[in-house]
Amino acid sequence: MSRDKVASHAKFAGKLGLKYSILADPDTEFLQALGAWGQKKLYGKVSQGPIRSTFVAAPGGKLLKVYPKVKAKGHAEQVLADLAELK
């Protein structure tokens, strides 16, 4: 999910042939509610923006696992290992 517009996500998904929707939150209301939008610092510069986070949800929508403020390196492997344990 990002603050990009729905049309932008649809175009991106179509270009890559994705078979699932990408969520959009242009007003950042949902991102803020999840704690995935706020103050961050990059190279000494403070700004407001998305905070990289992962949320694993069950088919009914129940959150099973939350990974706040993640680092990209090794994160996918950690999520896959945790998903294997949830089965």
Secondary structure, 3 states (H helix, E strand, C coil): CECCCHHHHHHHHHHHCCCCCCCECCCCHHHHHHCCEEEEEECCEEEEEECCCEEEECCCCCEEEEECCCCCCCHHHHHHHHHHHHC
